[in-house]
C-alpha cells in the first residue's frame, strides 16, 4: 500500500482528535494534527493532503493555502469552514483548494471528498513512479560523484517542480547545458509535452525576436508571410511543453 500523509489543521481539539481517529484505522494515512498553519519561514515535510480550517487563529486558512502550495504545488487542500460562507469558499478555491466541507462535519461527505482526493493522489504517484522509471531507463544522465555534480542535480530536481520558472543555463561549449535543460524538462510535470530546443546562435540578430515571438499581419512590408507564430506561441498550442535557454 502506498503511504499517504495527512495534515489536519484545526484549532478545535475535538475535531482534530475525531478526524485523526476516523482516518488512522486501516487507511494507510500518516496523520499529523496541528492547531496552527505553518508560517512561511518554517520548513515542513510536505503532506499529500491537508484538511485546513479556514477560521484559524493567527494566520487564516485562506492565507495558509499559498504557503502550503509554495512548499509543494502538488499538495491537495480540502478546506473546512464553520458555515457555508460563499465568499470565503470561492476565495479558497481560487487560491488552489481542491474541495471544501462545511461544519458541522458530515463524515460521509468528508470521506467522499477524501476518497476523491486519494484517487487523484494515487494517480499522481503512479505517474511520478512511471516517469522516474522512464528517466532511469531511457534518458542520458551525468556520470559523476563530486559534490558539485550532486549539487547541480539536486538543483535540477528543485527547478523541475516549478515548470513555469524561467531558467538561463550558462556554460562553455561541451559542458552539458542542453543535457541539463533536458533533465529539468523530463523531471517536471510537463514531461509528456515536447522539449523545444532553439539554436539562438544560428538566428541572425535582426530576426531573433520574430523567430521567438512571431509577428502579426502588417508588421512588415514587402514579400514576407502575413503573420508568423514564434516558437513561444507554438509551444502553447500543444500539450504542456518546456522551453529552456542554454547559452
FIVEX-709065 format. One line per 10 residues: number of its first residue (from 1); for each residue z, y, x of N, C-alpha, C. Coordinates in steps of 0.1 Angstrom, whole numbers. Layout:
REM FIVEX-709065
NUM = Z/Y/X/Z/Y/X/Z/Y/X  ...
//
This chain:
REM FIVEX-709065
1 = 0/-12/8/0/0/0/0/12/9  -9/22/6/-9/34/13/3/43/10  11/47/19/23/55/16/19/70/13  25/75/3/23/89/-2/36/96/-1  34/109/3/46/117/4/47/128/-7  58/130/-12/60/139/-24/71/149/-21  68/162/-22/78/172/-22/82/176/-36  95/176/-39/100/181/-52/107/194/-49  101/205/-53/107/219/-50/112/225/-64  125/224/-66/131/229/-78/145/233/-75
11 = 150/245/-81/163/249/-78/174/243/-87  170/234/-96/179/227/-105/182/213/-100  194/211/-96/198/198/-90/195/186/-99  197/188/-112/195/177/-122/180/173/-122  171/183/-122/157/180/-122/153/173/-110  157/178/-98/154/172/-85/158/157/-85  170/155/-89/176/141/-89/168/132/-98  165/137/-110/158/129/-121/144/125/-116  137/135/-111/124/133/-106/123/123/-94  133/125/-85/134/116/-74/136/102/-78
21 = 145/100/-87/148/86/-92/135/80/-99  129/89/-107/117/84/-115/106/80/-106  104/86/-95/92/83/-87/95/75/-74  108/72/-72/111/64/-60/108/49/-62  112/44/-73/111/30/-76/97/24/-76  93/16/-66/81/9/-66/68/17/-66  69/29/-63/56/37/-63/50/40/-49  58/37/-39/53/39/-25/54/53/-21  61/62/-29/63/76/-25/74/77/-15  72/87/-6/83/92/3/87/105/-3
31 = 99/105/-9/104/117/-16/112/126/-8  109/139/-9/116/150/-2/120/161/-11  132/160/-18/136/170/-27/142/182/-20  139/194/-25/144/207/-19/145/217/-29  154/227/-28/156/237/-38/148/250/-35  143/251/-23/135/263/-20/122/259/-13  112/268/-15/99/266/-9/100/270/6  93/263/15/94/267/29/88/281/31  95/288/40/90/302/43/78/300/53  69/310/54/57/309/62/60/305/77
41 = 71/310/83/72/306/97/76/291/99  81/284/89/86/271/90/74/261/92  77/251/101/67/240/103/72/228/95  63/223/86/67/212/78/56/201/80  61/188/78/52/177/78/45/177/64  32/181/64/25/183/51/26/171/42  30/172/29/31/161/20/17/160/14  15/149/6/3/147/-1/3/155/-14  15/155/-20/16/162/-33/29/170/-34  29/181/-41/41/189/-43/43/192/-58
51 = 55/189/-63/59/193/-76/67/206/-74  61/217/-79/66/230/-75/70/238/-87  83/241/-88/88/250/-99/84/264/-96  78/271/-106/74/285/-105/86/295/-104  97/291/-110/108/300/-111/118/298/-100  114/299/-88/123/296/-77/131/309/-72  143/307/-67/150/319/-61/143/322/-47  143/335/-44/137/339/-31/122/339/-33  115/331/-25/100/330/-27/97/323/-40  89/329/-48/85/323/-61/75/312/-59
61 = 73/304/-69/63/293/-68/49/298/-66  46/309/-72/33/315/-71/30/319/-56  41/325/-50/40/329/-36/39/317/-26  45/306/-31/46/294/-22/33/286/-22  25/287/-32/13/279/-32/4/282/-20  1/295/-17/-8/297/-5/-1/293/8  12/293/8/20/288/20/17/274/23  18/266/12/15/251/13/1/249/17  -8/256/11/-22/254/14/-27/259/27  -19/268/33/-21/272/47/-17/261/56
71 = -6/254/53/-2/243/61/-12/232/61  -17/229/49/-27/218/48/-35/221/35  -48/225/36/-55/228/24/-57/217/14  -56/204/19/-58/193/10/-46/189/2  -35/196/4/-23/193/-4/-26/196/-19  -21/186/-28/-23/188/-42/-9/193/-47  -10/204/-56/2/210/-61/2/210/-76  13/204/-82/15/204/-96/26/213/-99  24/224/-106/34/234/-108/42/231/-121  55/235/-121/64/233/-132/69/247/-137
81 = 67/249/-150/72/262/-155/81/260/-167  91/269/-168/101/267/-178/95/269/-192  85/276/-194/78/278/-206/63/280/-204  55/279/-214/41/280/-212/37/295/-210  40/300/-199/36/314/-196/21/313/-191  12/317/-200/-2/316/-197/-6/323/-184  0/335/-183/-4/344/-171/0/337/-158  12/332/-158/17/325/-145/9/313/-142  6/305/-153/-2/293/-151/-16/296/-146  -22/306/-152/-36/309/-147/-35/314/-133
91 = -25/322/-129/-24/327/-115/-22/315/-106  -13/305/-110/-11/294/-102/-24/285/-99  -31/283/-110/-44/276/-109/-54/283/-100  -55/296/-101/-64/304/-93/-60/303/-78  -46/302/-76/-41/301/-62/-44/287/-56  -48/278/-64/-51/264/-59/-43/253/-64  -34/255/-74/-27/244/-80/-36/234/-86  -32/221/-86/-40/211/-91/-38/209/-107  -26/211/-111/-23/209/-125/-9/216/-128  -5/216/-141/8/222/-144/14/214/-155
101 = 28/214/-156/35/208/-167/46/218/-171  50/217/-183/60/227/-189/73/220/-192  84/228/-188/98/223/-192/100/226/-206  108/218/-213/115/205/-208/104/195/-205  106/188/-193/96/179/-188/95/167/-197  83/163/-200/80/151/-207/75/141/-196  82/130/-194/79/121/-183/66/115/-184  62/111/-197/48/105/-198/37/115/-194  39/128/-198/29/138/-194/29/140/-179  41/140/-173/42/142/-159/36/130/-151
111 = 39/118/-156/33/106/-150/18/106/-150  13/111/-161/-2/111/-162/-8/121/-152  -2/133/-151/-6/142/-141/-5/137/-127  7/131/-124/9/125/-111/-1/114/-108  -4/105/-119/-13/94/-117/-27/99/-114  -32/110/-120/-45/116/-117/-45/121/-103  -34/128/-99/-33/133/-85/-33/122/-75  -26/111/-78/-25/100/-69/-39/94/-67  -47/93/-78/-60/87/-77/-69/96/-68  -68/109/-69/-75/119/-61/-71/117/-47
121 = -58/116/-44/-53/115/-30/-58/102/-24  -58/91/-32/-62/78/-27/-77/78/-23  -85/85/-31/-99/86/-28/-101/94/-15  -93/105/-14/-95/113/-2/-91/106/10  -80/98/9/-75/90/21/-86/79/25  -92/73/15/-102/63/17/-114/69/24  -119/81/19/-130/88/25/-126/92/40  -114/97/42/-110/100/55/-110/88/65  -105/77/60/-105/65/68/-119/60/71  -128/61/61/-142/57/64/-149/67/74
131 = -145/80/72/-151/90/82/-146/87/96  -133/84/97/-127/82/111/-134/69/117  -136/59/108/-142/47/113/-156/49/118  -164/57/110/-177/61/114/-178/69/127  -168/78/128/-167/86/141/-165/77/153  -156/67/151/-152/59/162/-164/50/166  -172/46/156/-183/36/159/-196/42/162  -199/54/158/-212/59/159/-214/72/167  -203/80/168/-205/93/174/-201/93/189  -209/101/197/-205/102/211/-192/110/212
141 = -185/107/223/-172/113/225/-170/117/239  -160/125/242/-157/129/255/-149/117/262  -152/115/274/-145/105/282/-137/112/292  -124/111/290/-115/119/300/-101/117/295  -92/118/305/-78/116/302/-70/128/307  -76/139/311/-69/150/316/-63/158/305  -53/166/308/-46/174/298/-55/184/292  -65/189/299/-74/199/294/-83/192/283  -88/180/286/-97/174/276/-88/170/263  -76/166/265/-68/163/254/-65/176/245
151 = -63/187/252/-60/199/245/-73/204/237  -84/202/244/-97/205/237/-99/197/224  -97/184/225/-99/175/213/-88/178/203  -76/181/207/-66/185/197/-70/197/189  -76/207/197/-80/219/191/-92/217/181  -101/208/185/-112/204/177/-108/198/164  -97/190/164/-92/185/151/-86/196/143  -80/206/149/-74/217/141/-85/225/135  -96/228/142/-107/236/137/-114/228/125  -115/215/127/-122/207/117/-115/208/103
161 = -102/211/103/-95/212/90/-99/224/82  -105/234/89/-109/247/83/-124/249/85  -132/242/77/-146/241/79/-153/254/78  -147/264/71/-154/277/69/-150/287/80  -142/283/90/-138/292/101/-149/294/111  -154/306/113/-164/308/124/-159/304/137  -167/297/145/-164/292/158/-175/296/168  -171/302/179/-180/306/190/-176/297/202  -185/289/207/-183/280/218/-190/285/230  -182/288/241/-188/294/253/-187/283/264
171 = -197/284/273/-197/275/285/-210/274/292  -210/270/304/-222/269/312/-231/257/307  -243/257/311/-252/246/307/-247/233/312  -247/223/302/-243/209/306/-228/207/304  -220/216/299/-206/214/297/-202/207/284  -212/206/275/-209/198/262/-206/207/251  -212/219/250/-210/228/239/-215/222/226  -227/217/226/-232/211/213/-224/199/209  -219/191/219/-211/180/216/-198/184/209  -192/195/213/-180/200/207/-183/204/193
181 = -195/211/191/-199/216/177/-200/204/168  -207/193/173/-208/181/166/-195/174/162  -186/174/172/-173/168/169/-165/176/158  -166/189/159/-159/197/148/-165/194/135  -179/194/134/-185/191/121/-182/178/115  -183/167/123/-181/154/118/-167/150/116  -157/158/120/-143/156/116/-139/165/105  -148/173/99/-145/183/89/-148/177/75  -144/183/64/-147/179/51/-162/180/48  -170/187/56/-184/189/54/-192/178/61
191 = -186/167/66/-193/158/74/-205/151/67  -204/151/54/-215/145/46/-228/153/47  -227/166/49/-238/175/50/-244/176/64  -255/182/65/-262/183/78/-255/193/88  -256/190/101/-252/199/111/-265/206/116  -266/219/113/-278/226/117/-277/233/130  -285/228/140/-285/234/153/-296/244/155  -294/255/160/-304/266/162/-303/270/176  -314/269/184/-315/273/197/-318/288/198  -308/297/198/-310/311/197/-317/317/209
201 = -315/310/221/-322/315/233/-337/314/232  -342/305/223/-357/303/222/-363/313/212  -355/321/205/-360/330/195/-360/344/201  -372/351/200/-373/365/205/-362/374/199  -357/383/207/-346/392/203/-349/399/190  -362/404/188/-365/411/176/-367/403/164  -367/389/165/-368/381/154/-355/373/150  -345/374/158/-333/366/157/-326/369/143  -326/382/139/-320/385/126/-327/379/114  -341/379/115/-349/374/104/-347/358/104
211 = -347/352/116/-346/338/116/-332/333/110  -322/340/114/-309/336/109/-306/339/95  -309/351/91/-305/356/77/-317/358/68  -330/357/73/-341/358/64/-344/373/60  -353/375/51/-356/388/47/-362/387/33  -362/398/25/-367/399/12/-381/405/12  -388/403/0/-401/408/-2/-402/423/1  -411/428/8/-413/442/11/-405/447/23  -398/438/30/-391/442/42/-400/446/53  -412/440/54/-421/442/65/-435/445/59
221 = -443/452/66/-457/454/62/-466/445/70  -478/443/66/-487/435/74/-488/421/69  -494/412/77/-496/398/72/-484/390/76  -474/391/68/-462/383/70/-459/377/57  -452/365/56/-448/359/43/-440/370/35  -442/369/22/-435/380/13/-420/379/14  -414/368/17/-400/366/19/-397/354/27  -385/353/32/-382/342/41/-367/339/39  -363/327/38/-349/323/38/-345/319/52  -335/325/57/-330/323/70/-322/310/71
231 = -318/306/83/-310/294/85/-297/294/77  -291/306/77/-278/308/70/-279/305/55  -290/310/48/-292/308/34/-296/293/31  -304/288/40/-309/274/38/-298/264/38  -288/267/47/-276/257/48/-268/257/35  -269/268/27/-261/268/15/-267/261/3  -280/257/4/-287/251/-7/-284/237/-9  -282/230/2/-280/215/1/-265/212/0  -261/199/4/-247/196/5/-240/204/15  -227/204/15/-219/212/24/-224/209/38
241 = -225/220/46/-230/218/60/-222/227/69  -225/226/82/-218/234/92/-228/240/101  -226/253/105/-234/259/115/-224/265/126  -225/260/138/-217/264/149/-225/271/159  -220/281/165/-227/288/176/-222/283/189  -231/279/197/-228/274/211/-236/282/221  -230/289/230/-237/298/239/-233/294/253
//
